[in-house]
């Protein structure tokens, strides 16, 4: 056993800049080649299609609007759901400079932090988390084989300018992973070249980014422009951080290093409407946990993602093809015991084709979807610490600062205790989706259904499932200002590949899957009352969702857990949002909050239900400077499930300001947790404390 292995395989954790640059270049060349081939192979859009596009810009009637929607980048189902439900969008404008994507997401009253913390922190929507909520990037679903669920921590937060939240059961449109809702992260197109520099004092976080934009219309006339010409934008980002500190000055294991590249092309007069790709390499990512450093230390030496999407329009038929290749390495040290290492990788892919038409007074959408996962594999090894008279301690094996001191070779066994494959599986699914909506004066109604077939294989087993889900909803205008909505939906969630076929070691202990798990089935009911005038808008939602065959991980013996089906569980709650912006006023206010409760059929509390929360966001404009503040109240939580701890109530305050120095330089300064409160990030019994007071600076230089 070499010294590098004795130091927790540190050579894999500290990525070589040359290797990262090579990966970036390789992925970029492939991406550019793919885009070029698609654009060159695609003939110009028909004159009729071009004419329709031009007419749609003038937008005189409903048929013209249809053309706009077909070409739009937002998901097609938003147009149907907006007829019967309020949908929510959030931006970075009123939050402290985000250190990860979750800082933007938690503006929604129904989204809460979940799990232990750090860059790969996860969230819950209305008490649903892990594999029960779907995260998307520009419409591409992000999957993960971690029980904590998919994390978007590999995306630089400065790239995300807008987040769309779809709460409640959304399986009809998004499939199995959206039984509890979805969030769609959107990377906006920059319209100017700009350089971004951001710094955070807590953890000495640094970020350097560059955004570029090129529009062929600025350099050539329409007559001379090729059919595949159009606009191209790109983003490059480098971020790194040391470990941070909580309010008491204790170390939080939150170090990381991240390099990312994004490129997108939007052709003109072509059937290809958009093609983009993103590559992200993350190394030396610490997992923040209350176990650190005495009992357990977990680090992600390497976490890479390569994903992309190509969209096309043929008359009124739209199509998309997407892919996502990912790899996550995990290393866990139990001082004086053993070192566990795992490498998980997967290739996810999908495509869809759909269209819109009118049937009488009804607007009908249809879509056929294909989605699969190949090469989903987790390899795991364990090395015991054998010490000839002395044992490896956390101070020797993995120092809290940089984890770079090597331990003496004699302290670790010469060979692995085992080296096995704990998961080797795949899945493929086909689905057909259809919805219909129309308006009757003050009443809008919509209905939709999904037929979904999935085949999963692993461990020599094959499991096939056929599921049907659907929804119906209605919205009625009570008056020019008041509106009421009712929404009923059914949803399903097939067990993940990990829940069915995984058997191995995790940072939580030994976990066993069960190929005989039943599919979760759910019924969601929610009522909405909304008010809106020129200065004030407010929405209150009451919801109840019951899940049959709820899948939970339970402890069967010490450090051994197994996935099982519970008979049922119910999650009830209420959320509200109110926005006030008086005419010609420099002041704006937003108040939001949520109460959520979840129990199984015996009245026992289920895991991941967040504490009640309320948020007040204030903005004030002084000249060209915009000040903002966020006051968050999180109530105490005493009713907890297995694997959770009680929480005390806490009030936190964030403040900040946007500072446009001139038309070429914009600045932002913010202070997170201004009053330096000490509190756990979630009810997870291994969650770490939140970061203490943090001061952030950011500058954006326009060219």
Buried (B, 14 or more C-beta within 10 A) or exposed (E): BEEEBBBBBBBBBEBEEEEBEEBBEEBBEBBBEBBEEBBEEBEBBEEEBEEBBEBBEEEEEEEBEBBBBBBEEBBBBBBBBBBBBBEBBBBBEBBBBBBBBBBBBBBBBBBBBBBBBBBBBBBBBBBBBBBBBBBBBBBBBBBBBBBBBBBBBBBBBBBBBBBBBBBBBBBBBBBBBBBBBBBBBBBBBBEEBBEBBBBBEBBEBBBBBBBBBEBBEEEEEEEEBBBBBBBBBBBBBBBBBBBBBBBEEBBBBBBBBBBBBBBBBBBBBBBBBBBBBBBBBBBBBBBBBBBBBEBBBBBBBBBBBBBBBBBBBEEBBBBBBBBBBBBBBBBBBBBEBBBBBBBBBBBBBBBBBBBBEEEEEBBBBBBBBBBBBEEBBBBBBBBBBEBEEEBBBBEBBBEBEBBEBBBEEBBBBEEBEEEEEBBBBBBBBBBBBBBBBBBEEEEBBBBBBBBBEBBBBBBEEEBEBEBEBBBBBBBBBEEEEEBEBBBBBBBBBBBBBBBBBBBBBBBBEBBBBBBEBBBBBBBBBBBBBBBBEEEBBBBBBBBBBBBBBBBBBEEEEEEEBBBBBBEBBBBBBBBBBBBBBEEEEEEBBBBBBBBBBBBBEEEEBBBBBBBBBBBBBBBBBEEEEBBBBBBBBBBEBEEBBBBBBEBEEBEBBBBBBBBBEEEEEBBBBBBBBBEBBBBBBBBBBBBBBBBBBBBBBBBBBBE
